[in-house]
Amino acid sequence: MGELRFGAHDLGNLRFAISPLWETAAAARAVTDPGRHVVHLPWIRRAPALRQDGGPGGRTAPLAALADRFDLVAGPLLPAPRCPLAEIEEELSALLATPPERIRDALAAAPRHASTGFERRPAEDPERVLAELAEALHSWWEAAVRPHWPRIRAVLEADIAHRTRLLAEDGIHEVLSSLHPALHRDGDRLRSPDLPADGEDLGGTGLTLTPSAFADRCRVLTGRRGTPPALVYPARALGLLWERRENTDDALARLLACTGSPSTTTQLAARTGLSLGAVSQHLAVLRDAGLVAGHRYRREVHYTATDLGTALLTRA
């Protein structure tokens, strides 16, 4: 049984964030083990191949080489997200700043089922290995994750919105206790078989809660350079992630069908194929009709179907 130990300062520094880099790495793992990720089968069937001889453009071989050891290398190597709306380029820069000794230790600690040229080089040239891994992640992001990112991010933002409401209504204990069935709070500790076996003391640095579409259990991403560690947990409502609705040719109906989870105008434009201007105009019509409602999150406004809008979609 592993655990995270925290104090009052850690709870005061609790925050939420989304990590495109984590989702990219975890998506690669899902492709290699579809049996553990049945909910993603509609996406896996369409995703590019991830092979040790190279996937998209021949650059994803490092991901395939590490896929069977993902659980052991992801935590030490992948950086915890620094802000709620991180970009993958920022996270890749943080990955490339990983100290060479951490690279050696992470890869040496993971058992090898097959030895490849990529796996044999960490001790000799860890910086080159890290550069190849970063390139593989970026290639996989562009080929397999980025085309679906508005849909994935909408689900993750909906999870955060739900848990912030839970925090306001029921308090931090309920938020922490509801992240995953195997995770529970015991005084000043979070306990789970999925947490570090030797335990980890947050020491006042805080904790970043990171929902994930591709995580099948909780994992801890190590903090670095002032960034607190992150607790990755499976997001809610993944059953609707790859759902396809039969849309009419009417732009209003298409737009309303895409507001089942909180979405920005940019995300709605990407899903519907409408221009940003058209989305804004149609949202005004739907809002005036009481079919959608908007709520502000920092500099963005997220739109969600109201009960009336949902009832209309259900009957359609």
C-alpha positions as CSV (number, residue, x, y, z in Angstrom):
1,M,0.0,0.0,0.0
2,G,1.5,3.3,-1.1
3,E,0.8,6.8,0.3
4,L,1.2,10.5,-0.1
5,R,1.6,12.5,3.2
6,F,0.4,16.1,3.2
7,G,-0.1,19.0,5.6
8,A,-2.2,22.1,5.8
9,H,0.0,24.0,3.4
10,D,-0.3,21.2,0.8
11,L,-4.1,21.4,1.0
12,G,-3.9,25.2,0.6
13,N,-1.8,24.7,-2.5
14,L,-4.0,22.1,-4.1
15,R,-4.8,22.9,-7.8
16,F,-6.1,21.2,-11.0
17,A,-4.3,21.0,-14.3
18,I,-4.4,19.2,-17.6
19,S,-1.3,17.7,-19.2
20,P,-1.2,17.2,-23.0
21,L,2.1,15.4,-22.6
22,W,0.8,12.9,-20.1
23,E,-2.2,12.2,-22.3
24,T,0.1,11.6,-25.3
25,A,2.3,9.1,-23.5
26,A,-0.7,7.3,-21.9
27,A,-2.5,7.2,-25.3
28,A,0.5,5.4,-26.7
29,R,0.3,2.9,-23.9
30,A,-3.4,2.4,-24.6
31,V,-2.7,1.4,-28.2
32,T,-0.3,-1.3,-27.2
33,D,-2.7,-2.7,-24.6
34,P,-6.3,-2.2,-25.8
35,G,-7.7,-4.8,-23.4
36,R,-7.1,-2.4,-20.5
37,H,-8.6,0.5,-22.4
38,V,-11.8,-0.9,-23.9
39,V,-13.5,2.5,-23.7
40,H,-11.0,3.8,-26.2
41,L,-11.5,1.1,-28.8
42,P,-13.2,3.4,-31.3
43,W,-10.2,5.6,-31.3
44,I,-7.6,2.8,-31.1
45,R,-9.0,1.2,-34.3
46,R,-8.4,4.5,-36.2
47,A,-5.1,5.4,-34.5
48,P,-1.8,5.1,-36.4
49,A,0.4,2.0,-35.7
50,L,2.9,2.3,-32.9
51,R,5.7,-0.2,-33.6
52,Q,9.3,-0.6,-32.6
53,D,10.3,-0.2,-36.2
54,G,8.7,3.2,-36.2
55,G,5.1,4.5,-36.3
56,P,4.2,7.9,-37.9
57,G,7.1,9.0,-39.9
58,G,9.3,6.3,-38.4
59,R,9.9,8.4,-35.2
60,T,7.8,6.7,-32.6
61,A,10.0,3.6,-32.0
62,P,11.1,4.9,-28.5
63,L,7.5,4.9,-27.3
64,A,7.0,1.4,-28.6
65,A,10.2,0.2,-26.8
66,L,9.0,1.6,-23.5
67,A,5.3,0.7,-23.8
68,D,5.5,-2.4,-21.6
69,R,7.4,-0.5,-18.9
70,F,5.2,2.6,-19.0
71,D,4.0,2.3,-15.4
72,L,7.6,2.4,-14.1
73,V,9.1,5.1,-16.3
74,A,6.2,7.6,-16.7
75,G,6.3,8.9,-13.1
76,P,10.0,9.7,-12.9
77,L,10.4,11.0,-16.4
78,L,7.2,12.9,-17.4
79,P,7.1,16.3,-15.7
80,A,4.1,17.4,-13.6
81,P,2.1,20.1,-15.3
82,R,3.0,23.6,-14.2
83,C,-0.3,25.4,-15.0
84,P,-3.9,24.5,-15.7
85,L,-3.7,25.2,-19.4
86,A,-0.3,23.9,-20.3
87,E,0.8,23.5,-23.9
88,I,2.6,20.4,-25.0
89,E,5.6,22.4,-26.3
90,E,6.1,23.8,-22.8
91,E,5.9,20.3,-21.3
92,L,8.3,18.9,-23.8
93,S,10.8,21.6,-22.9
94,A,10.5,20.6,-19.2
95,L,11.0,16.9,-20.2
96,L,14.2,17.8,-22.1
97,A,15.5,19.5,-19.0
98,T,15.5,16.2,-17.1
99,P,18.8,15.5,-15.4
100,P,20.8,12.7,-17.1
101,E,21.1,10.7,-13.8
102,R,17.3,10.6,-13.5
103,I,17.0,9.2,-17.0
104,R,19.6,6.5,-16.2
105,D,17.9,5.6,-12.9
106,A,14.4,5.5,-14.4
107,L,15.2,3.3,-17.3
108,A,17.6,1.0,-15.3
109,A,14.9,0.4,-12.6
110,A,12.4,-0.9,-15.2
111,P,12.7,-4.5,-16.2
112,R,13.3,-5.2,-19.9
113,H,11.3,-7.7,-21.9
114,A,13.3,-6.9,-25.0
115,S,16.5,-5.1,-25.6
116,T,16.7,-2.6,-28.4
117,G,19.3,-0.1,-29.5
118,F,17.3,2.7,-27.9
119,E,17.2,0.9,-24.6
120,R,20.9,0.1,-24.5
121,R,22.0,3.8,-24.8
122,P,20.9,5.5,-21.6
123,A,24.1,4.9,-19.7
124,E,26.2,6.1,-22.6
125,D,24.2,9.1,-24.0
126,P,21.1,9.9,-21.8
127,E,20.6,13.3,-23.4
128,R,20.3,11.8,-26.9
129,V,17.9,9.2,-25.6
130,L,15.7,11.9,-24.0
131,A,15.8,13.9,-27.3
132,E,14.6,10.9,-29.2
133,L,11.8,10.2,-26.7
134,A,10.7,13.8,-26.9
135,E,10.6,13.7,-30.7
136,A,8.6,10.4,-30.5
137,L,6.1,12.0,-28.1
138,H,5.7,15.0,-30.3
139,S,5.2,12.9,-33.4
140,W,2.6,10.8,-31.7
141,W,0.9,13.9,-30.4
142,E,0.6,15.3,-33.9
143,A,-0.5,12.0,-35.5
144,A,-2.8,10.5,-32.9
145,V,-3.8,12.9,-30.2
146,R,-3.9,16.5,-31.5
147,P,-6.7,15.8,-34.0
148,H,-8.9,14.7,-31.1
149,W,-7.6,17.1,-28.5
150,P,-10.6,19.5,-28.4
151,R,-12.9,16.5,-27.6
152,I,-10.4,15.0,-25.0
153,R,-9.8,18.4,-23.3
154,A,-13.5,19.1,-23.1
155,V,-14.0,15.8,-21.1
156,L,-11.0,16.7,-18.8
157,E,-12.3,20.3,-18.2
158,A,-15.8,18.9,-17.4
159,D,-14.2,16.7,-14.8
160,I,-12.4,19.7,-13.2
161,A,-15.7,21.7,-13.3
162,H,-17.5,18.8,-11.5
163,R,-14.8,18.5,-8.8
164,T,-14.6,22.2,-8.1
165,R,-18.3,22.3,-7.5
166,L,-17.8,19.2,-5.3
167,L,-15.2,21.2,-3.4
168,A,-17.6,24.1,-2.9
169,E,-20.4,21.9,-1.8
170,D,-18.8,19.1,0.2
171,G,-15.2,20.1,1.0
172,I,-11.8,18.8,0.2
173,H,-12.2,15.4,1.9
174,E,-15.0,14.5,-0.6
175,V,-12.9,15.7,-3.6
176,L,-9.9,13.5,-2.6
177,S,-12.0,10.5,-1.6
178,S,-13.9,10.5,-4.9
179,L,-10.9,10.5,-7.3
180,H,-10.7,6.7,-7.6
181,P,-12.2,3.7,-5.8
182,A,-8.7,2.5,-4.7
183,L,-7.7,5.9,-3.3
184,H,-8.8,6.9,0.2
185,R,-7.9,9.6,2.7
186,D,-6.6,8.5,6.1
187,G,-5.9,11.6,8.3
188,D,-3.0,13.4,6.7
189,R,-2.3,10.7,4.1
190,L,-3.7,9.5,0.8
191,R,-3.4,5.7,0.5
192,S,-3.7,3.5,-2.5
193,P,-1.9,0.4,-4.0
194,D,-1.1,2.6,-7.0
195,L,0.9,5.3,-5.0
196,P,4.7,5.0,-4.4
197,A,5.3,2.1,-2.1
198,D,7.9,3.9,0.0
199,G,5.6,6.9,0.5
200,E,6.1,10.5,-0.4
201,D,5.9,13.6,1.8
202,L,4.7,16.6,-0.1
203,G,6.4,18.8,2.5
204,G,4.3,21.9,1.8
205,T,4.9,22.0,-2.0
206,G,1.2,21.3,-2.7
207,L,-0.3,18.8,-5.1
208,T,-1.7,19.2,-8.7
209,L,-4.7,17.0,-9.4
210,T,-4.6,16.0,-13.1
211,P,-7.6,14.2,-14.7
212,S,-6.7,11.9,-17.5
213,A,-8.7,10.3,-20.3
214,F,-6.2,7.5,-20.8
215,A,-5.2,6.7,-17.2
216,D,-6.7,3.4,-15.9
217,R,-5.5,4.1,-12.3
218,C,-3.8,6.8,-10.2
219,R,-0.2,7.7,-10.7
220,V,2.2,10.3,-9.3
221,L,4.3,12.5,-11.5
222,T,7.4,13.8,-9.7
223,G,7.6,17.6,-9.2
224,R,10.7,19.5,-10.2
225,R,12.2,23.0,-10.0
226,G,9.4,24.4,-7.8
227,T,6.6,22.6,-9.6
228,P,4.6,20.4,-7.1
229,P,4.0,16.8,-7.9
230,A,0.9,15.7,-9.7
231,L,-1.6,13.0,-8.9
232,V,-3.0,11.7,-12.2
233,Y,-6.4,10.1,-11.9
234,P,-9.0,8.7,-14.4
235,A,-11.5,11.3,-15.5
236,R,-15.2,10.9,-15.2
237,A,-17.7,10.3,-18.1
238,L,-15.3,8.7,-20.5
239,G,-18.1,6.5,-21.9
240,L,-19.2,9.6,-23.9
241,L,-15.7,10.5,-25.2
242,W,-15.9,8.8,-28.6
243,E,-19.7,8.9,-29.0
244,R,-20.9,10.0,-32.3
245,R,-24.2,11.8,-32.7
246,E,-26.3,11.9,-35.8
247,N,-26.3,15.6,-36.5
248,T,-28.7,17.4,-38.9
249,D,-27.5,19.9,-41.4
250,D,-28.8,22.7,-39.3
251,A,-25.9,24.5,-37.6
252,L,-27.8,25.2,-34.5
253,A,-28.6,21.6,-34.0
254,R,-25.0,20.6,-34.7
255,L,-23.7,23.1,-32.2
256,L,-26.2,22.1,-29.5
257,A,-25.2,18.4,-30.0
258,C,-21.6,19.3,-29.1
259,T,-22.4,21.1,-25.8
260,G,-22.9,17.9,-23.7
261,S,-19.7,18.9,-21.8
262,P,-18.3,22.4,-21.1
263,S,-16.7,23.7,-24.2
264,T,-15.2,26.9,-25.5
265,T,-16.0,28.6,-28.7
266,T,-12.7,27.4,-30.2
267,Q,-13.5,23.8,-29.2
268,L,-17.0,24.0,-30.6
269,A,-15.7,25.4,-33.9
270,A,-13.2,22.5,-34.2
271,R,-15.9,19.9,-33.6
272,T,-18.6,21.4,-35.8
273,G,-16.5,22.8,-38.7
274,L,-18.1,26.2,-38.2
275,S,-16.2,29.5,-38.1
276,L,-15.6,31.2,-34.7
277,G,-17.9,34.0,-35.7
278,A,-20.7,31.6,-36.6
279,V,-20.3,29.7,-33.4
280,S,-20.5,32.9,-31.4
281,Q,-23.7,34.0,-33.2
282,H,-25.3,30.6,-32.9
283,L,-24.4,30.4,-29.2
284,A,-26.1,33.7,-28.6
285,V,-29.3,32.3,-30.1
286,L,-29.1,29.1,-28.1
287,R,-28.4,31.0,-24.9
288,D,-31.3,33.3,-25.5
289,A,-33.5,30.3,-26.0
290,G,-32.4,28.8,-22.7
291,L,-30.7,25.8,-24.3
292,V,-27.1,26.5,-23.3
293,A,-25.5,28.4,-20.4
294,G,-22.0,29.8,-20.2
295,H,-19.6,30.0,-17.2
296,R,-16.3,31.8,-17.1
297,Y,-13.0,30.0,-16.2
298,R,-10.2,32.4,-16.1
299,R,-10.0,34.0,-19.6
300,E,-12.3,31.5,-21.2
301,V,-16.1,31.0,-21.3
302,H,-17.3,27.4,-21.3
303,Y,-20.7,26.6,-22.7
304,T,-22.9,23.6,-21.6
305,A,-26.3,22.4,-22.6
306,T,-29.0,23.3,-20.0
307,D,-31.5,20.7,-18.8
308,L,-33.9,22.0,-21.5
309,G,-31.2,21.7,-24.1
310,T,-30.3,18.1,-22.9
311,A,-34.0,17.1,-23.0
312,L,-34.2,18.5,-26.6
313,L,-31.2,16.5,-27.6
314,T,-32.5,13.3,-26.0
315,R,-35.8,13.5,-27.9
316,A,-34.1,14.3,-31.2
